[in-house]
């Protein structure tokens, strides 16, 4: 049989430029996702050989893969195996043949890292400008090269890395050390970096940074280790007459920050005992750390401790949690003052634009509030939705873009990056497939993005369809952005459990993007990302006979178990979708614990969830559900009515069996 790649088939079809293309498209997509198993198995075996560094095995397999849809990867892997000895001309030939592709970017990046390690700066400098998205390791090699060429501006470009690069790759250490040698960074900046690393819970990196301090301020290694690993013990044993030095005052502040991570009240007690011996900078930072840790635990003392910090500069994380603590306390004055002091890049995020607008409105500055709301209104996200309602606007899906033509679809369907992505997804190399897809979408117009989304939707690759449709700026198709596949299973199951199908779809879109075999790093599986213990518990609860874990990726079983669990969670949490969404991600016990001692707006509850992942998750689920409801019901929706009011926390434990 003649071996023709999917790309070759597309090229043949393109010659006709007629309705034949659209007739053939489903067939081609099917082939792209269902190549002969034997060749795909050989491809995966070749990948395994490369990972093992087994050149002979790879070369035995490679000839069988001529004409395979992913033959470019075979070429790339061969060059990767030879990278240390490869002729630059051979590498450049590949880069030219696959110019601007994801694989060309990968190979150039791999090659540049080798050149940087070898300090082959002439070759490095020739290739680096051709790289489209350099990572931090390569950016630092480029800075090294500029320094060796005598480029004085290199230090200016390197300076922001000092505070922001908490755990630098190896190539960045010479860059950071250059800042020390050239005295662009002095003791104050070194201590600031160490504090930032302690905030990020990167104490080994912080102890390394202590080596950059002047000798008179450098702690002994055993002291530095005690401060990070046994801070309370070190602090209570510290003689009173040893607090005077800059070194020990800074170490005290660091020790307080470490104690606060486990016990903010104990940290406050220790700081109160010793703060009179500290200077304003050390004392203010230490109190801000206690306030930050208390705010994440929703402790009532959090704002008091933040106030004790005075005007101490706050890092982004610490400042954001100061606002969240103020929101839970309804202290709109502190919300306003804290956001107004944020760096502009942080304050311009939709979340803080919205809450600053709310603070202005609370203080009677209605016009200023509306100006802020207008900046983010219309954005298809949680705070854009809330801003719409503050301005009295309806939340609706935008007009649907004009139908795509075959002339618009054809070149995207023939795009080599799109085809490689679909083929990688076919062989379950999801990470590589997603990267190829995202790379292929770079620079596409709205019409091209919609064509890519349509192609992925036809192929049943729903997550990539959503990823493409999500990127459009002015022309949209929300039926692609908010796909609702498997409706014959999902909507009846939701109805049976008395669940809002828009909320079910909103949660599922966030959980798996409708990838039936999706599996998280912690073991959750399927469309509704069920943990094994949860799946077993629900199966037993509903009397599902002969259930085994392998059934979790079966669409019907997954939806049955997932929607049943959603209903049980809802019933245990006041039938409140915000609480239930938080519980689905982080567990019912945490969702209950995060309530306040008095009723909270649903939006404030969501914004003050301590887990970053869950906070982002809940906001996206709720925004998703608004758009699904708009599409399903064909009328404007209100996110505020969905968020509602979260009831006060009670000390009464739920009766009956605790949900997993």
Legacy VTK file of the C-alpha trace (Angstrom):
# vtk DataFile Version 3.0
C-alpha trace
ASCII
DATASET POLYDATA
POINTS 660 float
0.000 0.000 0.000
1.233 3.517 -0.827
2.429 5.330 2.332
1.185 8.926 2.360
1.374 11.223 5.363
-1.655 13.174 6.535
0.067 16.336 5.343
0.475 14.760 1.899
-3.218 13.906 1.773
-4.095 17.466 2.617
-1.860 18.702 -0.181
-3.646 16.441 -2.683
-7.052 17.625 -1.572
-5.933 21.246 -1.714
-5.300 20.930 -5.439
-9.021 20.625 -6.068
-9.993 23.745 -4.038
-13.646 22.770 -4.023
-16.405 21.416 -1.821
-14.468 18.141 -1.971
-12.234 19.585 0.723
-14.981 19.904 3.306
-16.290 16.464 2.375
-12.837 14.984 2.888
-11.969 16.919 6.034
-13.652 14.561 8.548
-11.928 11.590 6.894
-8.551 13.300 7.069
-9.040 14.247 10.698
-10.025 10.689 11.481
-6.825 9.460 9.847
-4.804 12.068 11.724
-6.127 10.629 14.971
-6.152 6.962 13.983
-2.978 5.989 12.163
-1.937 2.319 12.111
-1.185 1.249 15.659
2.033 -0.501 14.670
3.699 2.644 13.320
2.583 4.657 16.315
3.955 1.986 18.612
7.260 2.144 16.738
7.270 5.924 17.105
6.821 5.646 20.867
9.551 3.015 20.997
11.871 5.433 19.189
11.023 8.121 21.733
11.830 5.701 24.570
15.159 4.838 22.947
16.099 8.517 22.783
15.175 8.998 26.432
17.387 6.055 27.352
20.220 7.331 25.162
20.118 4.058 23.182
21.359 5.165 19.768
21.534 1.696 18.229
17.917 0.869 19.134
16.774 4.225 17.792
18.526 3.648 14.459
16.944 0.203 14.113
13.472 1.731 14.510
13.879 4.997 12.571
13.726 3.552 9.009
10.264 2.129 9.742
8.947 5.630 10.351
9.645 7.245 6.994
6.471 9.007 5.919
5.030 8.936 9.445
3.092 12.081 10.426
5.721 12.740 13.094
8.790 12.020 10.987
10.098 15.495 11.862
10.457 14.305 15.464
12.600 11.399 14.295
14.917 13.899 12.604
14.939 16.087 15.705
15.710 13.170 18.010
18.581 12.019 15.802
20.135 15.472 16.006
19.513 15.582 19.751
21.436 12.341 20.224
24.333 13.859 18.252
24.113 17.352 19.726
27.526 17.342 21.404
29.324 16.421 18.185
26.909 17.570 15.463
28.174 19.645 12.565
26.646 23.148 12.850
25.776 22.991 9.158
23.599 19.924 9.786
21.809 21.651 12.634
21.285 24.777 10.551
19.863 22.726 7.708
17.178 21.327 10.040
16.473 24.801 11.420
16.047 26.153 7.901
13.808 23.272 6.788
11.510 23.694 9.794
11.934 27.451 10.156
9.713 29.079 12.836
8.275 25.712 13.895
8.089 24.463 17.460
10.724 21.822 16.698
13.106 24.416 15.255
12.695 26.468 18.416
13.375 23.379 20.565
16.485 22.382 18.641
17.869 25.919 18.590
17.229 26.176 22.339
18.980 22.840 22.977
21.907 23.871 20.809
22.249 27.291 22.428
22.349 25.736 25.893
25.206 23.520 24.772
27.016 26.512 23.269
26.483 28.497 26.462
27.869 25.727 28.660
30.884 25.486 26.330
31.186 29.292 26.343
31.255 29.250 22.556
30.059 32.838 22.451
30.637 33.583 18.770
28.328 30.762 17.675
25.929 31.549 20.531
25.675 35.216 19.559
24.946 34.300 15.948
22.043 31.978 16.822
20.517 33.600 19.897
18.770 36.483 18.058
16.918 33.877 15.963
15.332 32.317 19.048
11.720 33.433 19.470
11.033 32.646 23.136
14.250 32.256 25.160
13.882 30.771 28.630
15.606 32.150 31.710
18.643 29.903 31.345
19.320 31.190 27.838
18.546 34.796 28.778
21.290 34.575 31.399
23.751 33.054 28.935
23.000 36.016 26.663
23.713 38.411 29.540
26.991 36.592 30.226
28.001 37.033 26.607
27.129 40.736 26.659
29.268 41.242 29.764
32.240 39.570 28.107
31.781 41.889 25.111
31.964 44.890 27.438
28.291 45.846 27.143
27.795 48.054 30.222
23.999 48.138 29.811
23.952 44.430 30.600
24.010 45.280 34.322
20.898 47.444 33.980
19.051 44.575 32.303
20.289 42.106 34.926
19.305 44.189 37.952
15.575 43.190 38.004
16.663 39.561 38.291
18.180 40.241 41.696
14.856 40.283 43.534
12.682 38.369 41.085
14.825 35.328 40.326
14.320 33.348 43.523
15.875 30.036 42.384
18.096 30.855 39.411
19.371 28.311 36.905
23.115 27.736 36.906
23.687 30.150 34.017
22.343 33.058 36.064
24.799 32.889 38.966
27.632 34.629 37.045
25.131 37.359 36.146
24.043 37.869 39.760
27.644 37.815 40.921
28.516 40.475 38.355
26.050 42.783 40.088
27.923 42.196 43.349
31.361 42.693 41.805
30.323 45.925 40.118
28.714 47.155 43.364
25.308 47.504 41.735
24.024 45.414 44.636
25.040 46.192 48.224
24.201 44.697 51.621
20.677 46.189 51.726
19.798 44.541 48.423
21.302 41.221 49.511
19.172 41.186 52.666
16.130 42.135 50.551
16.807 39.136 48.297
17.181 36.845 51.322
13.859 38.076 52.707
12.169 37.449 49.379
13.550 33.910 49.324
12.296 33.296 52.869
8.848 34.553 51.780
8.945 32.063 48.924
9.889 29.288 51.387
13.206 28.774 49.634
15.508 28.756 52.640
18.375 26.784 50.984
18.514 29.424 48.239
18.400 32.143 50.914
21.305 30.566 52.795
23.284 30.552 49.543
22.507 34.255 49.032
23.995 34.986 52.463
27.394 34.324 50.885
26.986 37.615 48.986
26.886 39.627 52.232
29.899 41.588 53.520
32.004 39.405 55.850
30.865 41.325 58.930
27.232 40.475 58.167
27.606 36.892 56.904
26.135 34.376 59.391
27.968 31.182 60.188
26.448 28.275 58.227
25.194 26.522 61.374
23.483 29.728 62.536
21.828 30.254 59.146
20.596 26.652 59.223
19.201 27.076 62.736
17.316 30.231 61.739
15.621 28.476 58.825
15.063 25.032 60.370
14.729 25.675 64.151
13.798 29.352 64.358
11.965 29.357 67.697
14.694 27.442 69.480
17.373 29.739 68.014
15.433 32.892 68.888
14.716 32.094 72.547
18.352 31.122 73.114
19.742 34.294 71.531
21.458 36.384 74.244
19.992 39.869 74.679
23.396 41.485 74.152
23.661 40.011 70.631
20.721 41.880 69.105
22.641 45.052 68.311
24.356 43.873 65.116
22.722 44.239 61.686
23.330 40.549 61.045
21.454 39.363 64.129
18.599 41.845 63.721
18.017 40.590 60.192
18.249 36.985 61.354
15.666 37.702 64.070
13.260 39.040 61.448
13.864 35.953 59.307
13.309 33.659 62.287
10.009 35.435 63.054
8.882 34.883 59.455
9.662 31.166 59.747
7.803 30.839 63.064
4.808 32.646 61.561
4.509 29.986 58.860
3.514 27.474 61.520
2.078 29.661 64.284
1.383 33.381 63.666
0.336 33.947 67.282
3.589 32.505 68.601
5.487 34.657 66.112
3.574 37.743 67.319
4.358 36.872 70.930
8.067 36.529 70.191
8.203 39.711 68.119
6.386 41.707 70.807
9.011 40.535 73.280
11.954 41.702 71.220
10.712 44.371 68.786
12.028 47.311 70.833
15.557 46.184 69.984
14.899 46.079 66.236
15.046 48.922 63.766
11.960 50.037 61.851
12.785 48.135 58.647
13.314 44.780 60.335
10.354 45.220 62.676
7.968 46.337 59.920
8.883 43.450 57.628
8.518 40.914 60.457
5.028 42.195 61.355
4.018 42.092 57.686
5.048 38.434 57.565
2.903 37.637 60.604
-0.044 39.509 59.119
0.403 37.667 55.809
0.417 34.222 57.392
-2.538 35.136 59.632
-4.530 36.462 56.657
-4.131 33.156 54.824
-5.571 31.424 57.900
-8.433 33.953 58.130
-7.333 34.897 61.646
-9.103 37.863 63.229
-5.782 39.448 64.268
-4.427 39.651 60.711
-5.278 43.318 60.097
-3.981 44.354 63.515
-0.635 42.738 62.736
-0.551 44.277 59.273
-1.117 47.683 60.878
1.863 47.118 63.154
3.979 46.788 59.996
3.351 50.498 59.336
4.671 51.671 55.973
7.008 48.712 55.469
7.295 47.831 51.747
5.200 44.773 50.916
5.927 42.147 48.295
3.121 41.352 45.857
1.899 38.295 47.757
1.930 40.058 51.117
0.095 43.103 49.732
-2.579 40.996 48.055
-3.319 39.133 51.255
-3.568 42.421 53.125
-6.367 43.381 50.731
-8.042 40.008 51.161
-7.947 40.303 54.943
-9.501 43.765 54.639
-12.230 42.414 52.337
-13.237 39.782 54.872
-13.336 42.496 57.532
-15.236 44.900 55.237
-12.501 47.487 55.846
-12.897 49.347 52.552
-10.483 52.083 53.595
-7.663 49.565 53.936
-8.695 47.893 50.662
-8.373 51.265 48.927
-5.098 52.376 50.519
-3.375 49.031 49.979
-4.305 48.712 46.315
-3.319 52.328 45.659
0.183 51.536 46.982
0.618 48.430 44.807
3.112 48.521 41.904
1.278 49.511 38.732
1.736 46.098 37.086
-0.066 44.474 40.021
-2.708 47.157 40.538
-3.681 46.968 36.848
-4.811 43.350 37.147
-8.607 42.980 36.779
-8.992 41.641 40.319
-7.515 44.751 41.962
-9.140 47.168 39.519
-12.498 45.689 40.512
-11.913 45.775 44.265
-10.490 49.289 44.135
-13.657 50.313 42.276
-15.721 48.715 45.016
-13.701 50.587 47.657
-14.242 53.878 45.837
-17.964 53.214 45.560
-18.117 52.374 49.275
-16.523 55.758 49.981
-18.973 57.620 47.766
-16.607 58.074 44.793
-19.101 56.639 42.316
-17.694 58.279 39.183
-14.153 57.089 39.959
-15.536 53.604 40.648
-17.382 53.469 37.340
-14.268 54.589 35.481
-12.418 51.612 36.931
-15.261 49.176 36.234
-15.368 50.356 32.614
-11.688 49.417 32.191
-12.439 45.725 32.677
-16.137 45.450 31.781
-16.809 43.135 28.883
-13.785 40.955 29.596
-14.811 37.269 29.598
-13.581 36.565 33.104
-14.817 36.615 36.691
-14.015 40.255 37.389
-15.056 41.401 33.945
-18.440 39.779 34.645
-18.706 41.501 38.032
-17.741 44.862 36.518
-20.469 44.437 33.893
-23.069 44.136 36.620
-21.675 47.065 38.607
-22.315 49.182 35.502
-25.741 47.677 34.937
-24.651 45.810 31.813
-25.967 42.372 30.909
-23.631 39.411 30.658
-24.210 37.941 27.224
-22.224 35.993 24.682
-20.970 38.325 21.926
-22.398 38.014 18.408
-21.243 34.886 16.662
-18.645 35.373 13.946
-19.642 34.779 10.335
-19.369 31.138 9.244
-15.935 30.009 8.142
-15.333 29.331 4.478
-13.433 26.364 3.099
-10.790 28.823 1.862
-10.252 29.907 5.472
-10.216 26.384 6.890
-7.983 24.759 4.263
-4.625 26.423 5.050
-5.075 25.929 8.791
-6.015 22.286 8.279
-2.834 21.870 6.241
-0.651 23.684 8.780
2.218 21.295 9.664
2.190 22.349 13.323
-1.541 21.680 13.628
-1.077 18.273 12.016
1.853 17.365 14.242
-0.153 18.399 17.282
-3.077 16.168 16.327
-0.719 13.276 15.656
1.034 13.726 19.017
-2.323 13.749 20.775
-3.220 10.596 18.888
-0.244 8.776 20.427
-1.078 10.194 23.883
1.912 12.519 24.003
-0.347 15.214 25.387
2.301 17.575 26.730
4.126 17.685 23.405
0.854 17.916 21.486
-0.318 20.891 23.524
2.998 22.680 23.018
2.885 22.092 19.261
-0.708 23.358 19.157
0.001 26.498 21.148
3.055 27.238 19.055
1.070 26.827 15.844
-1.530 29.343 17.061
1.040 32.105 17.536
0.256 35.152 15.423
-2.991 33.770 14.026
-5.842 36.150 13.268
-9.252 35.664 14.838
-10.532 33.942 11.716
-7.554 31.589 11.688
-8.018 30.825 15.372
-11.678 29.999 14.775
-10.654 27.732 11.905
-8.172 25.945 14.168
-10.862 25.618 16.842
-13.313 24.202 14.315
-10.751 21.660 13.101
-10.001 20.498 16.646
-13.711 20.309 17.489
-14.369 18.154 14.406
-11.491 15.908 15.472
-12.947 15.560 18.967
-9.928 17.283 20.522
-12.075 19.583 22.613
-9.405 21.075 24.842
-7.481 22.368 21.823
-10.696 23.708 20.297
-11.314 25.715 23.449
-7.685 26.855 23.591
-7.936 28.309 20.092
-11.367 29.901 20.527
-10.259 31.436 23.843
-7.661 33.560 22.041
-9.915 35.551 19.730
-9.975 39.315 20.292
-12.825 40.782 18.232
-14.493 37.943 16.316
-15.818 35.189 18.559
-17.698 31.926 18.568
-18.708 31.131 22.123
-20.213 27.822 21.054
-16.565 26.821 20.467
-15.120 28.706 23.423
-17.684 27.058 25.699
-18.100 23.697 24.035
-20.712 21.348 25.442
-19.854 17.853 24.171
-21.235 14.584 25.538
-24.585 16.289 26.080
-26.441 12.993 25.712
-24.710 11.801 28.885
-24.096 15.010 30.834
-27.368 16.897 30.636
-29.631 13.958 31.585
-27.258 13.090 34.450
-27.358 16.688 35.697
-31.141 16.734 35.499
-31.380 13.451 37.384
-29.257 14.908 40.200
-31.254 18.191 40.159
-28.116 20.107 39.188
-27.818 23.193 37.013
-26.326 21.823 33.800
-24.548 25.145 33.154
-22.704 24.748 36.458
-21.868 21.117 35.684
-20.424 22.125 32.319
-18.629 25.096 33.868
-16.946 22.820 36.382
-16.127 20.146 33.828
-14.614 22.703 31.442
-12.266 23.749 34.210
-11.527 20.225 35.402
-10.599 18.461 32.179
-11.466 20.590 29.162
-13.478 17.494 28.154
-10.453 15.215 27.782
-11.890 11.811 28.640
-8.548 10.262 29.561
-7.244 13.300 31.448
-5.230 12.415 34.529
-3.893 14.927 37.048
-0.565 14.765 38.847
-2.383 13.617 42.005
-4.251 10.809 40.230
-7.663 12.351 39.422
-9.141 10.857 36.251
-11.613 11.462 33.477
-13.969 14.222 32.430
-14.828 15.128 36.012
-11.355 14.412 37.423
-12.396 11.968 40.114
-9.872 10.868 42.699
-9.732 7.067 43.111
-10.984 7.168 46.724
-13.845 9.502 45.778
-14.867 7.316 42.848
-14.919 4.212 45.053
-16.859 6.016 47.783
-19.541 7.284 45.390
-19.792 3.931 43.610
-20.403 2.234 46.930
-22.838 4.949 47.972
-25.052 4.427 44.902
-24.635 0.664 44.842
-22.725 0.478 41.564
-21.926 -3.223 41.367
-18.582 -4.627 40.277
-17.049 -1.155 40.042
-13.316 -1.010 39.382
-10.953 1.920 38.876
-10.584 1.251 35.175
-14.169 2.393 34.654
-13.416 5.951 35.760
-12.368 7.011 32.257
-15.558 5.599 30.771
-17.591 8.705 29.941
-20.934 7.460 31.195
-19.528 6.086 34.458
-17.407 9.156 35.084
-20.367 11.487 34.571
-22.612 9.338 36.777
-20.103 9.325 39.639
-19.094 12.951 39.186
-22.589 14.436 39.067
-23.665 12.282 42.013
-20.731 13.608 44.010
-21.564 17.182 42.974
-25.110 16.734 44.245
-23.923 15.269 47.559
-21.452 18.111 47.991
-24.125 20.700 47.205
-26.514 19.178 49.741
-23.829 19.241 52.433
-22.958 22.898 51.768
-26.231 24.825 51.839
-26.825 24.103 48.136
-24.383 26.922 47.420
-22.476 26.540 44.126
-19.485 28.629 45.279
-18.966 26.458 48.345
-19.595 23.309 46.321
-17.099 24.364 43.634
-14.462 24.999 46.297
-15.284 21.636 47.865
-15.017 19.789 44.548
-11.452 21.063 44.172
-10.170 21.159 47.761
-12.585 19.038 49.799
-15.822 19.809 51.704
-14.047 20.240 55.044
-11.868 23.058 53.729
-14.784 24.751 51.951
-16.670 24.869 55.279
-13.608 26.049 57.189
-13.035 28.973 54.806
-16.375 30.581 55.660
-16.276 33.612 57.951
-17.901 34.241 61.303
-20.524 36.297 59.481
-22.131 36.101 56.026
-19.831 36.997 53.116
-20.457 37.990 49.538
-19.757 35.018 47.315
-17.157 37.098 45.458
-15.305 37.896 48.702
-15.412 34.255 49.775
-13.954 33.233 46.406
-11.230 35.894 46.481
-10.105 34.936 49.992
-9.712 31.197 49.442
-6.198 30.431 50.763
-5.186 27.935 48.051
-4.101 29.673 44.837
-5.294 26.799 42.669
-8.718 26.584 44.328
-9.219 30.354 44.322
-8.543 30.513 40.574
-10.628 27.392 39.996
-13.753 28.659 41.761
-13.700 31.995 39.963
-13.315 30.308 36.565
-16.039 27.736 37.264
-18.490 30.458 38.236
-17.674 32.589 35.192
-17.883 29.523 32.938
-21.308 28.669 34.306
-22.629 32.145 33.461
-21.625 31.755 29.816
-22.957 28.217 29.565
-26.256 29.416 31.011
-26.336 32.251 28.478
-25.787 29.797 25.634
-28.259 27.207 26.958
-31.024 29.655 27.887
-30.471 32.273 25.200
-30.801 35.217 27.594
-28.566 37.461 29.762
-27.324 36.095 33.055
-26.188 37.452 36.424
-23.006 36.253 38.059
-23.893 38.016 41.304
-27.075 35.993 41.655
-25.014 32.826 41.230
-22.414 33.955 43.765
-25.014 35.055 46.284
-24.119 35.215 49.969
-22.071 32.533 51.704
-23.506 31.842 55.139
-21.528 32.246 58.335
-19.362 29.440 59.658
-20.878 27.379 62.430
-19.282 25.088 64.982
-21.875 22.402 64.320
-20.368 19.494 62.413
-22.442 18.082 59.542
-24.469 15.052 60.465
-24.016 11.752 58.748
-21.099 10.353 56.786
-18.341 12.831 55.946
-17.749 13.303 52.214
-14.263 12.608 50.857
LINES 1 661
660 0 1 2 3 4 5 6 7 8 9 10 11 12 13 14 15 16 17 18 19 20 21 22 23 24 25 26 27 28 29 30 31 32 33 34 35 36 37 38 39 40 41 42 43 44 45 46 47 48 49 50 51 52 53 54 55 56 57 58 59 60 61 62 63 64 65 66 67 68 69 70 71 72 73 74 75 76 77 78 79 80 81 82 83 84 85 86 87 88 89 90 91 92 93 94 95 96 97 98 99 100 101 102 103 104 105 106 107 108 109 110 111 112 113 114 115 116 117 118 119 120 121 122 123 124 125 126 127 128 129 130 131 132 133 134 135 136 137 138 139 140 141 142 143 144 145 146 147 148 149 150 151 152 153 154 155 156 157 158 159 160 161 162 163 164 165 166 167 168 169 170 171 172 173 174 175 176 177 178 179 180 181 182 183 184 185 186 187 188 189 190 191 192 193 194 195 196 197 198 199 200 201 202 203 204 205 206 207 208 209 210 211 212 213 214 215 216 217 218 219 220 221 222 223 224 225 226 227 228 229 230 231 232 233 234 235 236 237 238 239 240 241 242 243 244 245 246 247 248 249 250 251 252 253 254 255 256 257 258 259 260 261 262 263 264 265 266 267 268 269 270 271 272 273 274 275 276 277 278 279 280 281 282 283 284 285 286 287 288 289 290 291 292 293 294 295 296 297 298 299 300 301 302 303 304 305 306 307 308 309 310 311 312 313 314 315 316 317 318 319 320 321 322 323 324 325 326 327 328 329 330 331 332 333 334 335 336 337 338 339 340 341 342 343 344 345 346 347 348 349 350 351 352 353 354 355 356 357 358 359 360 361 362 363 364 365 366 367 368 369 370 371 372 373 374 375 376 377 378 379 380 381 382 383 384 385 386 387 388 389 390 391 392 393 394 395 396 397 398 399 400 401 402 403 404 405 406 407 408 409 410 411 412 413 414 415 416 417 418 419 420 421 422 423 424 425 426 427 428 429 430 431 432 433 434 435 436 437 438 439 440 441 442 443 444 445 446 447 448 449 450 451 452 453 454 455 456 457 458 459 460 461 462 463 464 465 466 467 468 469 470 471 472 473 474 475 476 477 478 479 480 481 482 483 484 485 486 487 488 489 490 491 492 493 494 495 496 497 498 499 500 501 502 503 504 505 506 507 508 509 510 511 512 513 514 515 516 517 518 519 520 521 522 523 524 525 526 527 528 529 530 531 532 533 534 535 536 537 538 539 540 541 542 543 544 545 546 547 548 549 550 551 552 553 554 555 556 557 558 559 560 561 562 563 564 565 566 567 568 569 570 571 572 573 574 575 576 577 578 579 580 581 582 583 584 585 586 587 588 589 590 591 592 593 594 595 596 597 598 599 600 601 602 603 604 605 606 607 608 609 610 611 612 613 614 615 616 617 618 619 620 621 622 623 624 625 626 627 628 629 630 631 632 633 634 635 636 637 638 639 640 641 642 643 644 645 646 647 648 649 650 651 652 653 654 655 656 657 658 659
